[in-house]
């Protein structure tokens, strides 16, 4: 059996760092939205227990790729399930067509890993619940549970506490600077703000998301200082974003920047006003992950 699935990109509409745990992990609040833009995966089940990535990804050996790690993790979990001796026979071929830029803050690797967990849950007939897949996903990366959850969400904790919300289906201009921003470097910066006052989700939702204009990305000043190219892209987007819903800002730890628009034509107009060196795309926000139709038990 073969499944072709979309692994959607995500945006952090804001990202506030509200504290730091004793173990060094940062406490945050954020709103995640999915995009109708992403990587395409073709996943084929096989019965010999072998897991193969049949596509190439420059600079990423197969054994370290999150899609391969996700498949092995689910395979090991299946083997460990009581009475699931056939787990050792579960294998797959994975082909990934990359569109999401690496190191851009759009969650490409995490989304691909979640897509593998969801698809193989279906292909291998495991029928695992969403919570179980999310627990496995947390071992692969902080954003994987969000993509497994498959719904726009208000995120808290280290990103693992998710409350589903419904967002307007805005149109986004996303610019993709030719930079890879190392997340650990940004989170370890001494000048990073770590004491933003927490929001209450009830107040946030009751405002109709109007207070997004007062939110920000606490990582953004650190990235702009260290990576002038990102600062240039953000400035360019701000210059053409007069009709943006809440201005332009960076997503995640960068490097990608975005602006939301109420109408598709305004998004395309803004992108078309940019000179050719500013690469990017237009995508629509979506509240539900397309993989929900593939893995019903995880949606």
C-alpha positions as CSV (number, residue, x, y, z in Angstrom):
1,X,0.0,0.0,0.0
2,X,1.2,3.5,-0.8
3,X,0.2,6.9,0.6
4,X,1.1,10.3,-0.8
5,X,0.7,13.0,1.9
6,X,1.4,16.7,2.4
7,X,3.6,17.7,5.3
8,X,2.5,21.3,5.7
9,X,4.7,24.2,6.9
10,X,3.8,26.2,10.0
11,X,4.1,29.8,11.2
12,X,4.4,31.1,14.7
13,X,2.1,34.1,14.6
14,X,3.9,35.2,17.7
15,X,6.5,33.7,20.1
16,X,6.9,34.9,23.7
17,X,9.5,33.5,26.0
18,X,7.9,33.7,29.5
19,X,10.5,31.9,31.6
20,X,13.2,29.2,31.8
21,X,13.1,25.9,33.6
22,X,15.9,24.7,35.9
23,X,17.0,22.2,33.2
24,X,17.6,25.1,30.8
25,X,14.5,24.6,28.6
26,X,12.6,27.8,27.8
27,X,8.9,28.2,28.6
28,X,7.0,29.9,25.8
29,X,3.6,30.9,24.5
30,X,2.9,30.9,20.8
31,X,0.1,30.5,18.2
32,X,0.8,27.9,15.5
33,X,-1.0,28.0,12.2
34,X,-0.6,25.5,9.3
35,X,-0.1,26.5,5.7
36,X,-1.4,24.9,2.5
37,X,2.3,24.8,1.4
38,X,4.7,22.0,2.3
39,X,6.7,19.0,1.5
40,X,5.2,16.0,-0.3
41,X,5.9,12.5,0.9
42,X,5.3,9.1,-0.7
43,X,5.4,6.3,1.8
44,X,5.1,2.7,0.8
45,X,4.8,-0.2,3.2
46,X,6.9,-3.2,3.0
47,X,6.9,-6.5,4.9
48,X,10.5,-7.2,5.5
49,X,11.1,-4.7,8.4
50,X,13.5,-2.6,6.3
51,X,13.2,1.2,6.4
52,X,14.6,3.1,3.4
53,X,14.7,6.8,2.5
54,X,14.8,6.6,-1.3
55,X,15.2,10.3,-1.9
56,X,18.4,12.3,-1.4
57,X,18.6,15.4,0.8
58,X,21.9,17.3,0.5
59,X,23.8,17.5,3.8
60,X,21.4,15.1,5.7
61,X,22.5,11.5,5.9
62,X,19.5,9.1,5.9
63,X,20.4,7.8,9.4
64,X,20.0,11.2,10.9
65,X,17.0,12.3,8.9
66,X,13.9,12.8,11.1
67,X,11.7,10.9,8.6
68,X,13.9,7.8,9.1
69,X,14.2,8.3,12.8
70,X,10.4,8.6,13.1
71,X,9.8,5.4,11.1
72,X,12.3,3.5,13.3
73,X,10.8,4.9,16.5
74,X,7.3,3.8,15.5
75,X,8.6,0.4,14.4
76,X,10.3,-0.1,17.8
77,X,7.1,1.0,19.5
78,X,5.1,-1.5,17.5
79,X,7.5,-4.3,18.4
80,X,7.1,-3.4,22.1
81,X,3.3,-3.5,22.0
82,X,1.9,-6.5,23.7
83,X,1.1,-9.2,21.2
84,X,2.5,-7.3,18.3
85,X,5.1,-9.8,17.1
86,X,4.5,-8.7,13.5
87,X,6.1,-5.3,14.3
88,X,9.5,-6.7,13.3
89,X,8.1,-7.2,9.7
90,X,6.9,-3.6,9.4
91,X,9.1,-1.7,6.9
92,X,8.6,1.1,4.4
93,X,10.1,3.2,1.6
94,X,10.0,6.9,2.1
95,X,10.4,9.5,-0.6
96,X,10.4,13.2,0.3
97,X,10.0,16.0,-2.1
98,X,11.3,19.0,-0.2
99,X,9.7,22.5,-0.7
100,X,10.0,23.8,2.9
101,X,13.4,25.5,3.3
102,X,15.6,24.0,5.9
103,X,16.5,26.1,9.0
104,X,13.9,28.7,8.2
105,X,11.5,28.3,11.2
106,X,8.8,26.7,9.1
107,X,9.0,23.3,10.8
108,X,9.8,21.3,7.7
109,X,11.7,18.4,9.4
110,X,9.2,18.2,12.2
111,X,6.3,18.2,9.8
112,X,7.9,15.4,7.7
113,X,8.4,13.3,10.9
114,X,4.8,13.8,11.9
115,X,3.6,12.8,8.4
116,X,5.6,9.6,8.7
117,X,4.1,8.8,12.1
118,X,0.6,9.5,10.9
119,X,0.9,7.6,7.6
120,X,2.7,4.6,9.0
121,X,0.1,4.4,11.8
122,X,-2.4,3.9,9.0
123,X,-0.3,1.7,6.7
124,X,0.9,-0.6,9.5
125,X,-2.6,-0.8,10.9
126,X,-1.5,0.2,14.4
127,X,-4.6,2.4,15.2
128,X,-2.6,4.4,17.8
129,X,-4.4,7.4,19.3
130,X,-3.2,10.9,18.8
131,X,-1.9,11.2,22.4
132,X,0.4,8.2,21.9
133,X,1.7,9.5,18.6
134,X,2.3,12.9,20.2
135,X,4.3,11.3,23.0
136,X,6.5,9.5,20.4
137,X,6.8,12.7,18.4
138,X,8.1,14.6,21.4
139,X,11.1,12.4,21.4
140,X,11.9,13.6,17.9
141,X,11.5,17.4,18.3
142,X,9.4,20.0,20.1
143,X,7.3,20.9,17.1
144,X,6.4,17.3,16.1
145,X,3.4,16.9,18.5
146,X,1.9,20.0,17.0
147,X,2.0,18.5,13.5
148,X,0.7,15.2,14.8
149,X,-2.1,17.1,16.5
150,X,-2.9,18.6,13.0
151,X,-4.8,21.7,14.1
152,X,-4.0,25.4,14.6
153,X,-3.2,25.8,18.3
154,X,-2.2,28.0,21.2
155,X,1.0,26.5,22.5
156,X,2.5,26.6,26.0
157,X,5.1,24.9,28.2
158,X,8.0,24.1,25.9
159,X,5.5,23.9,23.0
160,X,4.0,20.6,24.0
161,X,0.8,21.9,25.7
162,X,-1.5,22.5,22.8
163,X,-5.0,24.0,22.8
164,X,-6.8,23.9,19.5
165,X,-8.1,27.2,18.2
166,X,-9.8,28.4,15.1
167,X,-7.9,31.1,13.2
168,X,-9.1,33.3,10.3
169,X,-7.9,31.8,7.0
170,X,-5.5,34.6,6.2
171,X,-3.3,34.7,3.2
172,X,0.4,34.9,4.0
173,X,3.4,36.2,2.2
174,X,6.4,34.2,3.4
175,X,9.9,35.3,2.5
176,X,12.8,32.8,2.7
177,X,16.2,34.4,3.3
178,X,19.2,32.3,2.2
179,X,20.3,31.8,5.8
180,X,20.2,28.8,8.2
181,X,19.7,30.1,11.7
182,X,21.0,27.7,14.4
183,X,18.2,27.6,17.0
184,X,20.5,26.7,20.0
185,X,22.6,29.8,19.2
186,X,19.5,32.1,19.4
187,X,18.0,30.6,22.6
188,X,21.4,30.8,24.4
189,X,21.9,34.5,23.6
190,X,22.4,36.5,26.8
191,X,20.3,39.4,25.4
192,X,17.3,37.2,24.8
193,X,14.2,38.4,26.6
194,X,12.9,35.7,28.9
195,X,10.4,37.4,31.1
196,X,7.5,38.3,28.8
197,X,4.2,38.5,30.8
198,X,2.1,35.4,30.0
199,X,-1.2,35.7,28.1
200,X,-4.4,34.0,29.1
201,X,-5.8,32.0,26.3
202,X,-9.3,33.0,27.1
203,X,-8.5,36.7,26.9
204,X,-6.5,36.0,23.7
205,X,-9.4,34.2,22.0
206,X,-12.0,36.6,23.2
207,X,-10.3,39.5,21.5
208,X,-10.9,37.9,18.1
209,X,-7.1,37.8,17.7
210,X,-7.0,41.6,17.5
211,X,-4.3,41.6,20.1
212,X,-1.9,39.8,17.7
213,X,-0.9,43.3,16.7
214,X,0.5,43.7,20.3
215,X,2.3,40.4,20.3
216,X,5.8,39.8,18.9
217,X,8.6,37.2,18.4
218,X,11.0,37.5,21.3
219,X,13.7,35.8,19.3
220,X,13.5,38.3,16.4
221,X,15.8,41.0,17.8
222,X,18.5,38.5,18.5
223,X,18.3,37.1,15.0
224,X,18.1,40.4,13.3
225,X,21.3,41.5,15.1
226,X,23.2,38.4,14.2
227,X,21.9,37.9,10.6
228,X,21.7,41.1,8.6
229,X,20.2,39.3,5.6
230,X,17.1,38.4,7.7
231,X,16.9,42.0,8.8
232,X,16.9,43.1,5.2
233,X,14.2,40.6,4.2
234,X,12.0,41.8,7.1
235,X,12.5,45.4,6.3
236,X,11.6,44.7,2.6
237,X,8.4,42.9,3.6
238,X,7.4,45.7,6.0
239,X,7.8,48.2,3.2
240,X,5.2,46.4,1.0
241,X,2.9,45.3,3.9
242,X,0.7,48.3,4.3
243,X,-2.4,46.1,4.1
244,X,-1.1,43.4,6.4
245,X,-3.3,42.4,9.3
246,X,-0.7,42.9,12.0
247,X,2.6,43.9,10.3
248,X,5.5,41.7,9.4
249,X,7.5,39.5,11.7
250,X,9.8,36.5,11.9
251,X,8.5,32.9,12.5
252,X,10.1,30.6,15.0
253,X,13.8,31.1,15.4
254,X,14.1,32.3,11.8
255,X,15.1,32.8,9.2
256,X,11.8,33.1,7.4
257,X,9.6,36.2,7.8
258,X,5.9,36.7,7.0
259,X,3.0,39.0,6.9
260,X,-0.7,38.1,7.0
261,X,-3.3,39.5,4.6
262,X,-7.1,39.3,4.7
263,X,-7.4,38.9,0.9
264,X,-5.4,36.7,-1.5
265,X,-5.0,39.5,-4.0
266,X,-3.3,41.8,-1.4
267,X,-0.8,39.1,-0.6
268,X,0.1,38.6,-4.2
269,X,0.3,42.3,-4.7
270,X,2.7,42.7,-1.8
271,X,5.0,39.8,-3.1
272,X,5.0,41.2,-6.6
273,X,6.2,44.6,-5.3
274,X,9.4,43.1,-4.1
275,X,12.5,43.0,-6.2
276,X,13.6,39.6,-7.5
277,X,16.3,39.0,-4.9
278,X,13.7,38.6,-2.2
279,X,12.5,35.0,-2.6
280,X,9.2,33.8,-1.2
281,X,5.7,32.5,-1.7
282,X,2.1,33.0,-1.0
283,X,0.1,30.5,1.0
284,X,-3.2,30.2,2.8
285,X,-3.5,29.4,6.5
286,X,-5.5,26.3,7.3
287,X,-6.9,25.1,10.6
288,X,-6.7,21.4,10.0
289,X,-3.9,19.2,8.8
290,X,-4.7,17.3,5.5
291,X,-3.4,14.1,7.1
292,X,-6.4,13.9,9.3
293,X,-8.1,12.1,6.5
294,X,-5.3,9.6,6.4
295,X,-5.0,8.7,10.1
296,X,-8.5,9.1,11.6
297,X,-7.4,7.9,15.0
298,X,-4.9,10.8,15.3
299,X,-7.2,13.7,14.5
